[in-house]
Amino acid sequence: MKTIHETLTLWATLSGNALKAQVLADLQPDAVPGIRTYLMYALDPSRTYGMKGKMGGGDPYLGCQWGSQEDHDLVDRLADRRLTGNAAKAALEDWGQVSSVEDIDLLNRVLNKDIKCGVGVKLLNEVGAAVDFKIPVFEVALCHPATEKLISKGDWIAAIKYDGMRALIQVRDNAVTFFTRSGKLIPALDHLAKPVLEIFGGRSVMLDSEAISGGFQESMSTLRRSKNIAASGDEVLQVFDMVDLHRFLAADRKQEFGGPLENRLLELDHVFGMSDANEERGPVRRTEHEEVRDWAHARELFDGAIDEEEEGIILRRLDAGYRKDRTNSWLKLKLEDTVDASIEGLYEGEGEIAGMMGGAFVTINGVRCRVGGGWSLAERAEAWAAYTGEAVGYRFNGVDYVAEYDEECSLVDRIIEIKFNGYTDDGALRHGRKKRFRDIEGEKA
């Protein structure tokens, strides 16, 4: 019978249908003892450990033994933050002294949230559906553009749409973890864990918030950092929702959960009211909301937000539960129509931009669209060189330049925010232009 280490090693040698068939076979109950539990430890986005997997050594004469109660207990105590700092390092060292080389390698993969064999959550869940195995996928509530028709029914409230980055805050008793909207860790916000615990400590909740550190680009700079940053007094978490952590992790995209928004906000008020945190000046703040009377009032609130140089407003229906999907219960009102999309391919330009990128292909609501505006000449040349593998020459301000092939300039799979002026009759974007990139290493921010 294969060990977990042998299984991952085998997966790393396969691809395509052969890989899927092998994964399916190995996920069968009792096929590889402990493999399902191990994959959950390594890939469940809600389980984080506060430590990097950098351990070396191990007894070369021992084989893979992963799966004992001692192994699970060590990882559980790290996840629950019962082991932190020097105590965690000491516990890892003690465990490593009686473990094999393979077991240490497996633990490093768990701590780093990367099983390093070419198999990810998407493939595991695709294959695992046939054997009742699923790793939770990190998804959040998303907005539709606001229209008069959509807010004509129900009671609505509005809040400022801050120009920062979405930050999901997982509180598990005394452990706090910060995630992007797609489940990527944000270690640069870890220094805000203490003020979060001052308000929410001892609870098991998922907080939905916007992290602000200056404007959008400054906030993205924060996300790019891989290490903690010293609190400057500028970083603020605007918390606008709270749901039970277990319900959040267990729910699928079709479910509404957590009760009506009105009740969730009352509970949020209660929690803030019980703390000594200064909501006005502290780094963790409760987002202020205002009742919306009708569409005209929503436009007034929007105009006020623009006058204050904010990005716009978010409208949310008071009787709606939380849903981990794009929903008509959450609407956004911004200065112009915008949509975020992943670039699927490029097309060549014509006329003065012949021989370089004319624009990007994206799919919006099932319709393939072109985004031809908003690109600089250098971006067009560099992107086309990366796309075709051939150097692209261009002239700018009377100076000749050459864009050589550079993989880092590739635009495929990057996420962009597109501004546009409504839709054409066939559903395509009218005058789609790139506004800005919305990703960090492929992750939506």
Residue pairs with C-beta under 8 A, 6 or more apart in sequence:
1 32
1 33
2 10
2 26
2 32
3 32
3 63
3 64
3 66
3 102
4 32
4 33
4 34
4 35
4 38
4 64
4 66
4 67
4 106
5 64
5 66
5 102
5 103
5 105
5 106
6 64
7 26
7 32
7 35
8 106
8 109
8 115
8 116
8 117
8 119
9 117
10 22
11 19
11 22
11 23
11 26
11 117
11 118
11 119
12 116
12 117
12 118
14 22
15 118
19 118
19 119
19 123
20 123
20 126
20 127
23 119
23 123
23 124
23 127
24 127
24 130
24 131
25 31
26 32
26 35
27 35
27 36
27 124
27 127
27 128
27 131
27 133
28 131
29 131
33 67
34 66
34 67
36 133
37 67
37 72
38 66
38 67
38 106
38 110
39 115
39 124
39 135
40 47
40 135
41 47
41 72
41 75
41 110
42 109
42 110
42 113
42 114
42 115
43 113
43 115
43 120
43 121
43 124
43 135
44 135
44 136
45 113
45 136
45 137
45 138
45 179
45 183
46 136
46 138
46 170
46 172
46 177
46 245
46 249
47 79
48 79
48 113
48 170
48 175
48 177
48 185
49 75
49 78
49 79
49 110
49 111
50 78
50 81
50 84
50 88
50 175
51 78
51 88
51 89
51 92
51 111
52 111
52 112
53 107
53 108
53 109
53 110
53 111
53 112
54 108
55 92
55 96
55 104
55 107
55 108
56 104
57 96
57 101
57 104
58 96
58 99
58 100
58 101
58 102
58 103
58 104
58 105
59 98
59 99
59 100
59 101
60 100
60 101
62 99
62 100
62 101
62 103
63 100
63 102
64 100
64 102
64 103
64 106
65 99
65 100
65 103
66 102
66 103
66 106
66 107
70 95
71 95
71 103
71 107
74 83
74 91
74 92
74 95
74 107
75 107
75 110
77 83
77 91
78 88
78 111
79 172
79 175
80 172
80 173
80 175
81 172
81 173
81 174
81 175
83 91
92 107
95 107
96 104
99 107
109 115
109 116
113 185
121 135
121 137
124 133
124 135
125 133
125 134
125 135
125 137
128 134
128 135
136 249
136 250
137 183
138 168
138 179
138 182
138 183
139 253
139 324
139 325
140 166
140 168
140 181
140 208
140 324
141 208
141 241
141 322
141 323
141 324
141 325
141 326
141 327
141 329
141 330
142 181
142 325
142 326
142 327
142 330
143 314
143 326
143 327
143 330
143 331
143 332
144 150
144 326
144 327
144 328
144 330
144 331
144 332
145 331
145 332
145 333
145 334
145 337
146 298
146 315
146 331
146 332
146 333
147 331
148 295
150 328
150 331
151 292
151 294
151 295
151 298
151 315
151 331
152 295
154 317
154 318
154 319
154 320
155 291
155 317
155 318
155 319
156 291
156 292
156 298
156 315
156 316
156 317
156 318
157 261
157 289
157 290
157 291
157 292
157 315
157 316
157 318
158 289
158 290
158 291
158 292
158 298
158 301
158 313
158 314
158 315
158 316
159 240
159 287
159 288
159 289
159 290
159 313
159 314
159 316
160 287
160 288
160 305
160 308
160 310
160 313
160 314
161 305
161 310
161 311
161 312
161 313
161 314
161 332
161 333
161 334
162 210
162 212
162 238
162 310
162 311
163 212
163 215
163 216
163 219
163 310
163 311
164 210
164 211
164 212
164 213
164 216
164 219
164 238
165 180
165 210
165 211
165 216
165 219
165 220
165 222
165 223
165 445
166 180
166 181
166 208
166 209
166 210
166 211
166 445
167 178
167 179
167 180
167 186
167 189
167 209
167 210
167 211
167 237
168 178
168 179
168 180
168 181
168 206
168 207
168 208
168 209
169 176
169 177
169 178
169 179
169 196
169 200
169 206
169 207
169 208
169 209
169 237
169 239
170 176
170 177
170 178
170 179
170 206
170 207
170 245
171 196
171 197
171 200
171 201
171 203
171 204
171 205
171 206
171 207
171 245
172 204
172 245
173 201
173 202
173 203
173 204
174 197
174 201
174 202
176 190
176 193
176 196
176 197
177 185
178 185
178 186
178 187
178 189
178 190
178 192
178 193
178 211
179 185
179 186
180 186
180 223
180 440
180 443
180 444
180 445
181 444
181 445
182 443
182 444
184 440
184 443
186 211
186 222
186 223
187 225
187 226
187 227
187 228
188 222
188 223
188 224
188 225
188 226
188 227
188 228
188 229
189 211
189 222
189 235
189 237
190 228
191 228
191 229
191 230
191 231
191 235
192 231
192 235
192 237
192 283
192 284
195 277
195 282
195 283
195 284
196 207
196 237
196 284
198 275
198 276
198 277
198 284
199 271
199 272
199 275
199 277
199 284
200 207
200 271
203 271
204 244
204 245
204 246
205 242
205 243
205 244
205 245
206 242
206 243
206 244
206 245
206 248
206 249
207 239
207 241
207 242
208 239
208 240
208 241
208 242
208 243
209 237
209 238
209 239
209 240
209 287
210 237
210 238
210 240
210 287
211 219
211 222
211 235
211 236
211 237
211 238
212 219
212 235
212 236
212 237
212 238
213 219
213 221
213 222
213 234
213 235
213 236
214 234
216 436
219 445
220 440
220 445
222 229
222 235
223 440
223 445
224 440
229 235
231 283
233 283
235 283
236 283
236 284
236 285
237 283
237 284
237 285
238 285
238 287
239 268
239 284
239 285
239 286
239 287
240 286
240 287
240 289
240 314
241 261
241 264
241 265
241 268
241 322
242 264
242 267
242 268
242 271
243 257
243 258
243 264
243 322
244 257
244 258
247 257
247 258
248 257
248 258
248 322
248 324
251 257
251 322
251 324
252 324
253 323
253 324
253 325
254 325
255 323
255 324
256 320
256 321
256 322
256 323
257 321
257 322
257 323
258 264
258 321
258 322
259 321
260 318
260 319
260 320
260 321
261 316
261 317
261 318
261 319
261 320
261 321
261 322
261 329
262 318
262 319
264 322
265 289
268 286
269 286
272 279
272 286
277 284
279 285
279 286
289 316
290 301
292 298
292 301
292 315
298 313
298 315
298 333
299 333
301 313
302 312
302 313
302 333
305 311
305 312
305 313
306 312
306 335
311 334
311 335
312 332
312 333
312 334
312 335
313 332
313 333
314 330
314 331
314 332
314 333
315 330
315 331
315 332
315 333
316 329
316 330
316 331
317 329
317 330
320 327
320 329
323 329
336 419
336 420
336 421
337 419
337 420
337 421
337 422
338 417
338 418
338 419
338 420
338 435
339 364
339 417
339 418
339 420
339 429
340 415
340 416
340 417
340 418
340 438
340 444
341 362
341 363
341 364
341 369
341 415
341 416
341 418
342 362
342 413
342 414
342 415
343 360
343 361
343 362
343 411
343 412
343 413
343 414
343 415
343 416
344 360
344 361
344 362
344 363
344 368
344 412
345 360
345 361
345 412
346 357
346 358
346 359
346 360
346 361
346 383
346 384
346 387
346 411
346 412
347 357
347 358
347 359
347 360
347 361
347 370
348 354
348 355
348 356
348 357
348 358
348 384
349 355
349 356
349 357
349 358
349 359
349 380
350 358
353 377
353 380
355 384
355 392
355 393
356 377
356 380
356 381
356 383
356 384
356 392
356 394
357 375
357 379
357 380
357 381
357 383
357 384
357 387
357 411
358 372
358 380
359 370
359 371
359 372
359 373
359 375
360 370
360 371
360 411
360 416
360 434
361 368
361 369
361 370
361 371
362 368
362 369
362 371
362 416
362 418
362 432
363 369
364 427
364 428
364 429
365 427
366 427
367 426
367 427
367 428
368 428
369 428
369 429
369 432
370 428
370 429
370 432
371 416
371 418
371 429
371 432
371 433
371 434
372 432
372 433
373 431
373 432
373 433
373 434
374 419
374 433
374 434
374 435
375 383
375 434
377 394
377 396
378 394
378 396
378 401
378 403
380 394
381 392
381 393
381 394
381 401
381 403
382 392
382 403
382 406
382 409
383 409
383 410
383 411
384 392
384 403
385 391
385 392
385 403
385 404
385 405
385 406
385 409
386 405
386 406
386 407
386 408
386 409
386 410
386 411
387 410
387 411
387 412
389 405
390 405
391 402
391 403
391 404
391 405
392 402
392 403
393 400
393 401
393 402
393 403
394 400
394 401
394 402
394 403
395 401
403 409
413 442
414 437
414 439
414 442
415 437
415 438
415 439
415 442
415 444
416 434
416 435
416 436
416 437
416 438
417 434
417 435
417 436
417 437
417 438
418 429
418 432
418 433
418 434
418 435
419 432
419 433
419 435
420 429
420 430
420 431
420 432
420 433
421 430
421 431
422 430
423 429
423 430
424 430
438 444
438 445
439 445
